[in-house]
Amino acid sequence: MKLYKYSLALILGLGTLSSCIDRLDLVNPNQQTSSTFGFNADDLEESVIAAYNHIRMEGSYARVGYTIDVCRGDEAWNSSQVWYLPFDDLNAEVTSDITWWPWREWYYTINVCNFAISRCGDDNSQLSEKMRRIKGQVLFLRGLSYYNLVGYYQNPPLITDYDSYSSLDGLYGANSTYDAVLDHVEKDFKEAMELLPSRDEGGEWAGGRATCGAAAGYYARTLMVRHKFSEALTVLKDIIGKKYGTYRLMDNYGDNFREGSAYENNDESLFEVQFLDFGSQGTDDEWTPVNTSPNATQGHAIESNFGPGMYGGWADISASPWLYNLFKSERTKKGTLDPRLYWTIGTYESDWEGFEYGNVAYTNVLSPTDNIVTNNNYGGLPIAKNTNLRTGLYNSVITGLKCGINLRLMRYSDVLLRAAECENEVNGPTQQAIDWINEVRQRVDLPDLKLEDFNTADKLFEQIANVERPKEFGCEFGRGFDLIRWGFFYDKGRLNQLKEHGTFRRSTENVKDQVSYGDISSDSELKCSFDTYLPGHEFLPIVQSLMNKNPNLEGNSANLSSDNSVYFQEKGWTVRPVVDLSK
């Protein structure tokens, strides 16, 4: 009996011990590691969501990652003369804190994407449909990350192997070449095109997730950075031909800059960044790369940067007088102003009486004598785009990460104008190129262009680069990227043209007036964004703190003030000369 009891106790004890061991082996779902997480589609879907979240951070698209490029273009200037001044003047210092925020955010995104891709394997034919779509999305988001990094920093480290993170050498990568990074961006977008469905599938694929259409659009953009116009034209024609989904121009241009399900993720949008509408947001502004608060606002601060000071905005960035007067120089077929001006620049115009919400600034009715300026001290023309200045929703700027308007990063109008640009580069001015441009102009009732008015490719390029694109995409992200790919910094005539476009008046009076770069020496109120440009500073410098931490990292052309025109010329690329369109 005693032996039986001892035996029973031993068995029960072993059972208890075994049970304890089993419990010790259980995975805590709240404390998983890379060795326990990501081995099924449900886990990887969480990684996809995390990657999307990182493109909505302060250094990606929620603030400076977006607005730095707006500033370095010729369509806008830093009206606060403080926050964005180094980027507006193209002389950011290597000690600047803000300069590295896009670097930080995009590498956060890349890290998540690299992890998910490592779990998907190399053989796409063996993946389930769900896994194909997971891999396609993270490939797109990694491609988007490096597209931004190379466009800002020129030669960032190319880190694509998650296994390399196990060593310091893998984590502290050396600079890759401009071409090597762009090679990989092309590869990621091309593979994503093959894995993702189109927006025509509906549901979430028409509601903000990356699709094959988004990947195709960005693939074409990347090809154009390297002047692969023939290849890009093929892709753009396929988008127009609905191979990657059905896209069209919205009847109302303004529908691309309002919040709400009736307007966002519309038929014109190839890809946009998702932000919660203002009324559905939390209260916590998280100016960090982690955004972990369950009560985060989940909006962007572009509106805060653009918003006029008298309506509560930070008044950092203003539209250039050149852009305003470009809009004013051409009337619609009915003799009215181009409606894109209404949604781009917040000025009083008699044409706006009875149009949309009328002459308003944040629901405040403007009179002909009102002088609405961006900055209360330095003046400037208020930017209306991607703000609520014209949406009729609010009477003042709600500052912080609170604007709920989705940022449309690529629209179908961009496909059409890029197709026209590529057609012109490959075949010279053709009726097909003119037709694509006219499709965009017809939406806003502008007279059609005629082929006989464009006898050279140089002249049609001038029309696309300095008339059609500024009017359609004025004060949106991307102009700085365009100026680099066109080589405008590497030609004296083009650089002088940028100086003309980038001249503005630091005054609260006469902010609409056309100004001339030639008057700077005799008019103390005039300033030019491009006067301080030095070779190589079309890119942002790699900040010194990053190089101090990573001994393998070196500076780029902005750190060294080295001239990139040699690279441009060695590629056989040409800068199209300035053409006077009035002749």
NORLIN-V988170 format. One record per pair of residues at least 24 apart in sequence whose ideal C-beta (glycine too) atoms are under 10 Angstrom apart, sorted by the first residue. I is the first residue (numbers start at 1). J is the second residue. If there is no record, write none. Layout:
i = {I:I}
j = {J:J}
This chain:
i = {34:34:34:34:34:34:37:37:38:38:38:38:38:38:39:40:40:40:41:41:41:41:41:41:41:41:41:42:43:43:43:44:44:44:44:44:44:44:44:44:44:44:45:45:45:45:45:45:46:46:47:47:47:47:47:47:47:47:47:48:48:48:48:48:48:48:48:48:48:48:48:49:49:50:50:50:50:50:50:50:50:51:51:51:51:51:51:51:51:51:51:51:51:51:51:51:51:52:52:52:52:52:52:52:52:52:52:53:53:53:53:53:53:53:53:53:54:54:54:54:54:54:54:54:54:54:54:54:54:54:54:55:55:55:55:55:55:55:55:55:55:55:55:56:56:56:56:56:56:56:56:56:56:56:56:57:57:57:57:57:57:57:57:57:57:57:57:57:57:57:58:58:58:58:58:58:58:58:58:58:58:58:58:58:59:59:59:59:59:59:59:59:59:59:59:59:59:60:60:60:60:60:60:60:60:60:60:60:60:61:61:61:61:61:61:61:61:61:61:61:61:62:62:62:62:62:62:62:62:62:62:62:62:62:62:62:63:63:63:63:63:63:63:63:63:63:63:64:64:64:64:64:64:64:64:65:65:65:65:65:65:65:65:65:66:66:66:66:66:66:66:66:66:66:66:66:66:67:67:67:67:67:67:67:67:67:67:68:68:68:68:68:68:68:68:68:69:69:69:69:69:69:69:69:69:69:69:69:69:70:70:70:70:70:70:70:70:70:70:70:70:70:70:70:70:71:71:71:71:71:71:72:72:72:72:72:72:72:72:72:72:72:72:72:72:73:73:73:73:73:73:73:73:73:73:73:73:73:73:73:73:73:73:74:74:74:74:74:74:74:74:74:74:74:74:74:74:74:74:74:74:74:74:75:75:75:75:75:75:75:75:75:75:75:75:75:75:75:75:75:75:76:76:76:76:76:76:76:76:76:76:76:76:76:76:76:76:76:76:77:77:77:77:77:77:77:77:77:77:77:77:77:77:77:77:77:77:78:78:78:78:78:78:78:78:78:78:78:79:79:79:79:79:79:79:79:79:79:79:79:79:79:79:79:79:79:79:79:79:79:79:80:80:80:80:80:80:80:80:80:80:80:80:81:81:81:81:81:81:81:82:82:82:82:83:83:83:83:83:84:84:84:85:85:85:86:86:86:86:87:87:87:87:88:88:88:88:88:88:88:88:89:89:89:89:89:89:89:89:89:90:90:90:90:90:90:90:90:90:90:90:90:90:90:90:90:91:91:91:91:91:91:91:91:92:92:92:92:92:92:93:93:93:93:94:94:94:94:94:94:94:94:94:94:94:95:95:95:95:96:96:96:96:96:97:97:98:98:99:99:99:99:99:99:99:99:99:99:100:100:100:100:100:100:100:100:100:101:101:102:102:102:102:102:102:102:103:103:103:103:103:103:103:103:103:104:104:105:105:105:105:106:106:106:106:106:106:106:106:106:106:106:107:107:107:107:107:107:107:108:108:108:109:109:109:109:109:109:109:109:109:110:110:110:110:110:110:110:110:110:110:110:110:110:111:111:111:111:111:111:112:112:112:112:112:113:113:113:113:113:113:113:113:113:113:113:113:113:114:114:114:114:114:114:114:114:114:115:115:116:116:116:117:117:117:117:117:117:118:118:118:118:118:119:120:124:124:124:127:129:129:131:132:132:132:132:133:133:133:133:133:133:133:133:133:134:135:135:135:135:136:136:136:136:136:136:136:136:136:136:136:136:136:137:137:137:137:137:137:137:137:138:138:138:138:139:139:139:139:139:139:139:139:139:139:139:139:140:140:140:140:140:140:140:140:140:140:140:140:140:140:140:140:141:141:141:142:142:142:142:142:143:143:143:143:143:143:143:143:143:143:143:143:143:143:144:144:144:144:144:144:144:144:144:144:145:145:146:146:146:146:146:146:146:146:147:147:147:147:147:147:147:147:147:147:147:148:148:148:149:149:149:150:150:150:150:150:150:150:150:150:150:150:150:150:151:151:151:151:151:151:151:151:151:151:151:151:151:151:152:152:152:152:152:152:152:152:153:153:153:153:153:153:153:153:153:153:153:153:154:154:154:154:154:154:154:154:154:154:154:154:154:154:154:154:155:155:155:155:155:155:155:155:155:155:156:156:156:156:156:157:157:157:157:157:158:158:158:158:160:160:160:168:168:168:169:171:171:172:172:172:172:172:173:173:173:174:174:174:174:174:175:175:175:175:175:175:175:177:178:178:178:178:178:178:178:179:179:179:182:182:182:182:183:183:184:185:185:185:185:185:185:185:186:186:186:186:186:186:186:186:187:187:188:188:188:188:189:189:189:189:189:189:189:189:189:189:189:190:190:190:190:190:190:191:191:192:192:192:193:193:193:193:193:193:193:196:196:197:197:198:198:198:198:198:198:199:199:199:199:199:199:199:199:199:200:200:200:200:200:201:204:205:205:206:206:206:206:206:206:207:207:207:207:208:208:208:208:208:208:208:208:209:209:209:210:210:211:211:211:211:212:212:212:212:213:213:213:213:213:213:213:213:213:213:213:213:213:213:214:214:214:214:214:214:214:214:215:215:215:216:216:216:216:216:217:217:217:217:217:217:217:217:217:217:217:218:218:218:218:219:220:220:220:220:220:220:221:221:221:221:221:221:221:221:222:223:223:224:224:224:224:224:224:224:224:225:225:225:225:226:226:226:227:227:227:227:227:227:227:227:227:227:228:228:229:229:229:229:229:229:229:229:230:230:230:230:230:231:231:232:232:232:232:232:232:233:233:233:233:233:233:233:233:233:233:234:235:235:235:235:236:236:236:236:236:236:236:236:236:236:236:237:237:237:237:237:237:239:239:239:239:239:239:240:240:240:240:240:240:244:245:246:247:247:247:247:247:248:248:248:249:249:249:249:249:249:249:249:249:249:250:250:250:250:251:252:252:252:252:252:253:253:253:253:253:253:253:253:253:253:253:253:254:254:254:254:254:254:254:254:254:254:254:255:256:256:256:256:256:256:256:256:256:256:256:257:257:257:257:257:257:257:257:257:257:257:257:257:257:257:258:258:258:258:258:258:258:258:258:258:259:259:259:259:259:259:259:259:259:260:260:260:260:260:263:263:263:263:264:264:264:264:264:265:265:266:266:266:266:267:268:268:268:268:268:268:268:268:269:269:269:269:269:269:270:270:270:270:270:270:270:271:271:271:271:271:272:272:272:272:272:272:272:273:273:273:273:273:273:273:274:274:274:274:275:275:275:275:275:275:275:275:275:275:276:276:276:277:277:277:277:277:278:278:278:278:278:278:278:278:278:279:279:280:281:281:281:281:281:281:282:283:283:284:284:285:285:285:285:286:286:287:287:291:296:297:297:297:297:297:297:298:298:298:299:299:299:299:299:299:299:300:300:300:300:300:300:300:300:300:301:301:301:301:301:302:302:302:302:302:302:302:302:302:302:302:303:303:303:303:303:303:303:303:303:303:303:303:303:303:303:303:304:304:304:304:304:304:304:304:305:305:305:305:305:305:306:306:306:306:306:306:306:306:306:306:306:306:307:307:307:307:307:307:307:307:307:307:307:307:307:307:307:308:308:308:308:308:308:308:308:308:308:308:308:308:308:308:308:308:309:309:309:309:309:309:309:309:309:310:310:310:310:310:310:310:310:310:310:310:310:310:311:311:311:311:311:311:311:311:311:311:311:311:311:311:312:312:312:312:312:312:312:313:313:313:313:313:313:313:313:313:313:313:314:314:314:314:314:315:315:315:315:315:315:315:315:315:315:316:316:316:316:317:317:317:317:317:317:318:318:318:318:318:318:318:318:318:318:318:318:318:319:319:319:319:319:319:319:319:319:319:319:319:319:319:319:320:320:320:320:320:320:320:320:320:320:320:320:321:321:321:321:321:321:321:321:321:321:321:321:321:321:322:322:322:322:322:322:322:322:322:322:322:323:323:323:323:323:323:323:323:324:324:324:324:324:324:325:325:325:325:326:326:326:326:326:326:326:327:327:327:328:328:329:329:329:330:330:330:330:330:331:331:331:332:332:332:332:332:333:333:333:333:333:333:333:334:336:336:337:338:338:338:338:338:338:339:339:339:339:340:340:340:340:340:340:340:340:340:341:341:341:341:342:342:343:343:343:343:343:343:343:343:343:344:344:344:344:344:344:344:344:344:344:344:344:344:345:345:345:345:345:345:345:345:345:345:346:346:346:346:346:346:346:346:346:346:346:347:347:347:347:347:347:347:347:348:348:349:352:356:356:356:357:357:357:357:357:358:358:359:360:360:360:360:360:361:361:361:361:361:361:362:362:362:362:362:362:362:362:362:362:362:362:363:363:363:363:363:363:363:363:363:364:364:364:371:371:371:371:371:372:373:373:373:373:374:374:375:375:375:376:377:377:377:378:378:378:378:378:378:378:378:379:379:379:379:379:379:379:379:379:380:380:380:380:380:380:381:381:381:381:382:383:383:383:384:385:385:385:385:386:386:386:407:407:408:408:408:409:409:409:410:411:411:411:411:412:412:413:413:413:413:413:413:413:414:414:414:414:414:414:415:416:416:416:416:417:417:417:417:417:417:418:418:420:420:420:420:420:420:421:421:421:421:421:421:421:421:423:423:424:424:424:424:424:424:424:424:424:424:425:425:425:425:426:427:428:428:428:428:428:428:429:429:429:429:429:429:429:429:429:429:430:430:430:433:433:433:433:434:434:436:436:437:437:437:437:437:438:440:440:440:440:441:441:441:441:443:444:444:446:453:454:454:456:456:456:457:457:458:458:458:458:458:459:459:459:459:459:460:460:460:461:461:461:461:462:462:462:462:462:462:462:463:463:465:465:465:465:466:466:466:466:466:467:470:480:480:480:481:483:484:484:484:484:485:485:486:486:486:486:487:487:487:487:487:487:487:487:487:487:488:488:488:488:488:489:489:489:489:489:489:489:489:489:489:489:489:490:490:490:490:490:490:490:490:490:490:490:490:491:491:491:491:491:491:491:492:492:493:493:493:493:493:494:494:494:494:495:495:495:496:496:497:497:498:498:498:498:499:499:499:499:499:500:500:500:501:501:501:502:502:502:502:502:502:503:503:503:503:503:504:504:534:534:534:534:535:535:535:535:535:535:535:536:536:536:536:536:536:537:537:537:538:539}
j = {115:118:119:162:165:166:115:119:115:116:118:119:120:162:119:119:130:131:119:120:127:128:129:130:131:133:134:130:116:119:134:115:116:117:119:120:130:131:134:135:137:138:116:130:131:133:134:137:112:116:112:113:115:116:117:119:134:137:138:112:113:116:133:134:135:136:137:138:141:209:210:112:137:108:109:111:112:113:115:116:138:108:109:110:111:112:113:115:116:137:138:140:141:142:144:145:210:109:112:137:138:141:208:209:210:273:274:108:109:112:274:290:291:292:296:298:104:105:106:107:108:109:110:111:112:113:141:145:289:290:291:105:106:108:109:141:144:145:148:273:274:407:409:105:273:274:275:276:291:296:298:299:300:401:407:101:102:104:105:106:108:109:286:287:288:289:290:291:300:401:98:101:102:104:105:285:286:287:288:289:291:300:301:401:98:99:100:101:102:103:104:105:106:107:108:148:289:101:102:104:105:106:108:109:144:145:148:273:289:102:105:144:148:272:273:275:300:302:407:409:477:105:273:275:286:287:291:297:298:299:300:301:302:401:403:407:98:101:287:300:301:302:304:305:316:400:401:98:99:101:102:105:301:302:305:101:102:103:104:105:106:148:152:477:102:148:273:300:301:302:305:386:407:409:476:477:478:300:301:302:304:305:306:316:317:475:477:92:98:99:101:102:152:477:480:540:102:148:151:152:476:477:478:479:480:481:482:483:540:302:305:306:316:317:319:383:385:386:474:475:476:477:478:479:480:305:316:317:479:480:529:152:479:480:481:483:484:502:529:530:533:537:538:539:540:320:323:470:473:474:475:476:477:478:479:480:481:482:483:498:501:502:529:320:322:323:466:470:479:480:482:483:488:497:498:499:500:501:502:503:528:529:530:319:320:322:323:324:326:344:383:469:470:473:474:475:476:479:480:501:502:306:316:317:318:319:320:323:374:380:381:383:474:475:476:479:502:504:529:316:317:318:319:320:321:374:378:380:381:502:503:504:505:506:527:528:529:305:315:316:317:318:375:378:380:504:527:529:306:308:309:314:315:316:317:318:319:373:374:375:376:377:378:379:380:381:382:383:504:506:511:305:309:314:315:316:317:318:374:375:377:378:380:316:375:377:378:380:506:527:314:316:375:378:305:314:315:316:317:305:316:317:316:529:532:532:537:540:541:317:480:529:540:316:317:502:504:527:529:530:532:502:527:528:529:530:531:532:533:537:480:489:498:502:529:530:531:532:533:534:536:537:538:539:540:558:531:532:533:534:537:541:558:561:537:539:540:541:543:558:541:543:544:558:540:541:542:543:544:545:546:547:555:558:559:541:543:544:545:540:541:543:544:545:543:545:540:543:152:153:540:541:542:543:544:545:546:558:152:153:540:541:542:543:544:545:546:289:543:145:148:149:151:152:153:540:148:149:152:153:156:540:542:543:546:289:546:145:148:149:289:141:142:144:145:146:147:148:149:152:153:156:145:146:149:156:157:159:289:145:289:290:138:141:142:144:145:146:148:149:289:138:141:142:143:144:145:146:149:156:157:158:159:160:142:145:159:162:165:171:138:141:142:145:162:137:138:139:140:141:142:143:144:145:146:160:162:188:138:142:159:160:161:162:163:164:165:162:165:141:142:162:142:160:161:162:188:191:160:161:162:163:165:162:195:191:194:195:195:195:197:195:194:195:196:197:195:196:197:201:204:205:209:210:211:195:191:192:195:196:188:191:192:193:194:195:196:197:209:210:211:212:215:192:195:196:209:210:211:214:215:188:192:195:210:187:188:189:190:191:192:193:194:195:196:210:215:188:189:191:192:193:195:196:209:210:211:212:214:215:218:219:271:188:192:210:184:185:188:189:192:184:185:186:187:188:189:190:191:192:210:215:218:219:222:185:188:189:192:210:214:215:218:271:409:185:188:176:181:182:184:185:188:189:222:181:182:185:186:188:189:218:221:222:225:481:185:477:481:176:181:185:176:177:178:179:180:181:182:184:185:222:225:481:539:178:181:182:185:221:222:225:478:480:481:484:485:539:540:480:481:484:539:540:542:556:558:178:181:539:540:541:542:543:546:555:556:557:558:178:181:484:536:538:539:540:541:542:555:556:557:558:559:564:567:179:180:181:539:542:553:554:555:556:557:181:542:546:553:556:181:542:550:552:553:182:183:184:185:184:187:188:550:551:552:552:550:552:549:550:551:552:553:550:552:553:550:551:552:553:554:542:550:552:553:554:555:556:567:225:226:539:556:557:564:567:226:567:571:222:223:225:226:222:226:222:218:219:221:222:223:225:226:218:219:222:223:225:226:228:231:219:222:215:218:219:222:214:215:216:217:218:219:220:221:222:223:235:215:216:219:222:223:235:215:219:216:218:219:217:218:219:235:238:243:244:244:245:244:245:242:243:244:245:246:247:244:245:246:247:265:267:269:270:271:242:244:245:246:247:245:265:245:265:245:246:265:266:267:269:261:264:265:274:264:265:269:271:272:273:274:406:265:271:274:270:271:244:245:270:271:239:243:244:245:238:239:242:243:244:245:246:247:269:270:271:410:412:415:244:245:269:270:271:272:409:410:244:270:271:243:244:245:270:415:244:247:270:271:409:410:411:412:414:415:418:270:271:409:410:244:410:414:415:418:419:422:410:414:415:418:478:481:482:485:485:418:422:418:421:422:425:481:482:485:486:481:482:484:485:485:571:573:422:425:485:486:487:568:571:572:573:574:422:425:418:421:422:423:424:425:426:427:422:423:425:426:427:422:426:418:419:421:422:425:426:418:419:420:421:422:423:424:425:426:427:422:415:418:419:422:414:415:416:417:418:419:420:421:422:423:436:415:419:422:423:432:436:270:412:415:416:418:419:412:415:416:419:436:439:270:270:412:411:412:413:415:416:412:439:443:411:412:413:415:416:439:440:442:443:444:411:412:413:443:443:339:343:356:443:444:338:339:340:342:343:344:411:413:440:443:444:472:339:340:342:343:355:356:357:384:385:390:391:343:340:343:385:386:405:406:408:411:412:413:476:343:344:384:385:386:387:388:389:390:391:405:406:407:408:476:343:386:388:390:391:392:393:404:405:406:299:386:388:391:393:403:404:405:406:391:393:404:405:406:391:405:406:408:404:405:406:407:408:406:408:406:408:411:412:412:408:410:411:412:413:414:415:443:406:408:409:410:411:412:408:409:410:411:412:414:415:407:408:409:410:411:405:406:407:408:409:410:411:300:405:406:407:408:409:477:298:404:406:407:299:300:302:401:402:403:404:405:406:407:402:404:406:393:403:404:405:406:303:388:393:394:398:402:403:404:405:393:404:404:398:400:401:402:403:404:402:400:402:400:401:399:400:401:402:400:401:400:401:401:401:398:400:401:402:403:404:401:402:404:398:400:401:402:403:404:405:386:400:401:402:403:404:405:406:407:399:400:401:402:403:383:385:386:387:401:403:405:407:475:476:477:383:385:386:387:388:389:394:397:398:399:400:401:402:403:404:405:387:397:398:399:400:401:402:403:383:386:387:397:399:403:346:374:382:383:384:385:386:387:389:397:403:475:346:361:362:374:382:383:384:387:388:389:396:397:398:399:403:346:361:362:372:373:374:375:376:380:381:382:383:384:387:389:396:397:373:374:375:376:377:378:380:382:397:361:362:364:370:371:372:373:374:375:376:382:396:397:346:361:362:363:364:372:382:387:388:389:394:395:396:397:362:394:395:396:397:398:399:362:374:375:382:383:387:389:396:397:398:399:374:375:397:399:400:373:374:375:376:377:378:379:380:382:397:374:375:380:383:374:375:380:382:383:475:345:373:374:375:378:379:380:381:382:383:475:504:511:344:345:346:347:374:380:381:382:383:384:385:474:475:504:511:345:380:381:470:474:475:501:502:503:504:515:529:380:381:501:502:503:504:505:510:511:512:513:514:515:516:466:470:497:498:500:501:502:503:504:514:515:381:383:470:471:474:475:479:501:381:474:511:512:513:514:512:513:514:515:466:467:470:471:474:501:514:470:471:474:512:514:467:514:582:441:446:447:467:471:445:446:447:441:444:445:446:447:441:442:444:445:446:447:448:445:444:445:444:441:444:445:446:471:472:443:444:445:446:385:443:444:446:470:471:472:473:474:384:444:471:474:384:390:384:385:386:387:389:390:391:474:475:381:383:384:385:386:390:470:471:472:473:474:475:476:381:382:383:384:385:389:390:474:475:512:372:373:374:381:382:383:384:385:387:389:390:371:372:373:381:382:384:511:512:372:512:512:390:390:391:392:389:390:391:392:393:390:392:390:389:390:391:392:395:387:388:389:390:395:396:387:388:389:390:391:392:393:394:395:396:397:398:388:389:390:391:392:393:394:395:396:389:395:396:508:509:510:511:512:511:507:508:509:511:508:511:506:508:511:508:506:507:508:504:505:506:507:508:511:525:527:504:505:506:507:508:509:510:511:525:504:505:506:507:508:511:475:504:511:512:511:474:475:476:475:473:474:475:476:475:476:477:476:477:473:476:477:476:477:478:478:440:472:473:476:439:440:439:440:443:468:469:472:473:440:469:472:473:476:478:440:440:443:468:472:464:465:468:469:472:473:464:469:449:460:461:463:464:468:460:461:464:465:468:469:482:486:457:460:454:456:457:458:459:460:461:463:464:576:457:460:461:576:457:457:454:455:456:457:458:460:453:454:455:456:457:458:459:460:461:463:454:457:460:457:460:463:464:460:463:464:468:463:464:467:468:472:468:468:469:471:472:467:468:471:472:472:471:472:471:581:579:581:576:577:579:576:579:574:576:577:578:579:576:579:580:581:583:576:579:581:486:576:577:579:497:576:577:578:579:580:581:579:581:494:497:576:579:497:501:578:579:581:581:501:538:539:540:538:538:538:539:564:568:568:573:568:573:575:576:538:564:565:568:569:571:573:574:575:576:530:538:575:576:578:530:533:535:536:537:538:539:563:564:565:568:575:535:538:563:564:565:566:567:568:569:573:574:575:565:568:574:575:576:577:578:575:578:575:576:577:578:579:575:576:577:578:530:533:575:530:578:530:578:528:529:530:533:528:529:530:531:533:528:530:578:528:529:530:527:528:529:530:531:533:527:528:529:530:531:528:529:558:561:562:563:560:561:562:563:564:565:566:560:561:562:563:564:565:561:562:564:564:564}
